Amino acid sequence: MTLTTEADRAKHALTTMWTIRRFEEAVDDMFARGLMHGTMHLSIGQEAVPTGACMALSEGDYITSTHRGHGHCIAKGAKLDAMMAELLAKETGYCRGRGGSMHIADVATGNLGANGIVAGGVPIAAGAGLAVRMRGGSEVVVSFFGDGAVNEGAWHEGVNLAAIWDLPVVFVCENNRYGMSMSVDRAFNVDTLAERARGYGIPGVTVDGNDPQTVYDAVADAVRRARSGGGPSFVEALTYRWKGHSKSDKNLYRTREEIESWRERDPIAAFEAAVTGGGATAPALSESDVEECRALARDRVREAIRTANAAPDADAATLTDAVYAPAGEPIAGGTRA
Ligand SMILES: Cc1ncc(C[n+]2csc(CCOP(=O)(O)OP(=O)(O)O)c2C)c(N)n1
């Protein structure tokens, strides 16, 4: 399947990437204006990875996400108003406004959850893959994680279990070159992170993570392999986050020039050029099609903000309702009867 020459696919990919971008620009702005609290991690600049990867999945397939998970959620089909409501601490949010950005899960679309624990989604993906195998199902699990996760113990345990049991899992590393302020050059003694896969006896490839077509091709191959019983694979997608790690990042560990050089490789601008005839193949979309995709993304995000703002605030009096604590134990805000 080519995303750049098939009009419907091209529109889907472009609208998804713009929706992720507009959603994150909107929440970045609301955070700066004091309308959102806590923290959040933005994936602006990385939109091609979740977009290309999720287009390689079928209905019923699963993903596990990360602390930088808005793009994964959106690409897997989450409801924007429930995501926005969660970030605005509204009752209509995915976790009734109690979890925020790092706790969004949407089981209805196969999204097994964002995760505040680096590499925390990797063993969950292996577990979901095992469940699929035990049920005799044909679903595949994509596990998203960053480069920093690849040095976590949980990552090695999860990948090893998936490998020895031939589980239907595709491990997708969003290598954006930094785990907080730690660069991959300082944290790894291998040229590509895909080399790590070989240590577990599974295939690993490194691809351009700023091109949704390239990500799609690599993940689609891995999905085919997993679905047909061939076991897990590892896809390293090279990309970059334009914004700081989270809200307190002063970007002291990287140069302005480096950030600028990656902004010039904007995955959305490059895809727009490709689909309107920048490449050798026939253009899939006209300029007005592109404009339509942009407008659709903008309108969806505006509508999500409107709907979420109109929803009731999460009620502090019910804050501990879904918290389990043995009877009589002291809990925050009082004693459970
Ligand atoms: C187990 C664990 N260790 C440390 C942290 C603190 N922490 C949060 S995000 C992060 C960096 C993760 O980097 P990476 O996996 O490359 O993802 P990215 O932030 O670049 O998307 C760290 C160290 C954590 N949340 N969990």
The ligand as an SDF file (V2000), in Angstrom:
LIG
                    3D

 26 27  0  0  0  0  0  0  0  0999 V2000
   11.2430    3.5220   35.1140 C   0  0  0  0  0  0  0  0  0  0  0  0
   11.3500    5.0050   34.9520 C   0  0  0  0  0  0  0  0  0  0  0  0
   12.5570    5.5960   35.0680 N   0  0  0  0  0  0  0  0  0  0  0  0
   12.6650    6.9380   34.9280 C   0  0  0  0  0  0  0  0  0  0  0  0
   11.5540    7.7020   34.6750 C   0  0  0  0  0  0  0  0  0  0  0  0
   11.6830    9.2150   34.4850 C   0  0  0  0  0  0  0  0  0  0  0  0
   11.5280    9.5000   33.0380 N   0  0  0  0  0  0  0  0  0  0  0  0
   10.3670    9.8980   32.5220 C   0  0  0  0  0  0  0  0  0  0  0  0
   10.4490   10.0860   30.8570 S   0  0  0  0  0  0  0  0  0  0  0  0
   12.0670    9.6700   30.8280 C   0  0  0  0  0  0  0  0  0  0  0  0
   12.8440    9.6500   29.5310 C   0  0  0  0  0  0  0  0  0  0  0  0
   12.3220    8.6350   28.6040 C   0  0  0  0  0  0  0  0  0  0  0  0
   13.0180    8.7150   27.3990 O   0  0  0  0  0  0  0  0  0  0  0  0
   12.5680    7.8880   26.1520 P   0  0  0  0  0  0  0  0  0  0  0  0
   12.2010    6.5090   26.5510 O   0  0  0  0  0  0  0  0  0  0  0  0
   13.6280    8.0460   25.1150 O   0  0  0  0  0  0  0  0  0  0  0  0
   11.2190    8.5940   25.6570 O   0  0  0  0  0  0  0  0  0  0  0  0
   10.9950   10.0930   25.1920 P   0  0  0  0  0  0  0  0  0  0  0  0
   10.7580   10.8990   26.4390 O   0  0  0  0  0  0  0  0  0  0  0  0
   12.2080   10.5430   24.4550 O   0  0  0  0  0  0  0  0  0  0  0  0
    9.7850   10.0320   24.3350 O   0  0  0  0  0  0  0  0  0  0  0  0
   12.5290    9.3690   32.1000 C   0  0  0  0  0  0  0  0  0  0  0  0
   13.9100    8.9540   32.4170 C   0  0  0  0  0  0  0  0  0  0  0  0
   10.3140    7.0560   34.5850 C   0  0  0  0  0  0  0  0  0  0  0  0
    9.1980    7.7310   34.3230 N   0  0  0  0  0  0  0  0  0  0  0  0
   10.2300    5.7000   34.6940 N   0  0  0  0  0  0  0  0  0  0  0  0
  1  2  1  0
  2  3  1  0
  2 26  2  0
  3  4  2  0
  4  5  1  0
  5  6  1  0
  5 24  2  0
  6  7  1  0
  7  8  2  0
  7 22  1  0
  8  9  1  0
  9 10  1  0
 10 11  1  0
 10 22  2  0
 11 12  1  0
 12 13  1  0
 13 14  1  0
 14 15  2  0
 14 16  1  0
 14 17  1  0
 17 18  1  0
 18 19  2  0
 18 20  1  0
 18 21  1  0
 22 23  1  0
 24 25  1  0
 24 26  1  0
M  CHG  1   7   1
M  END
$$$$
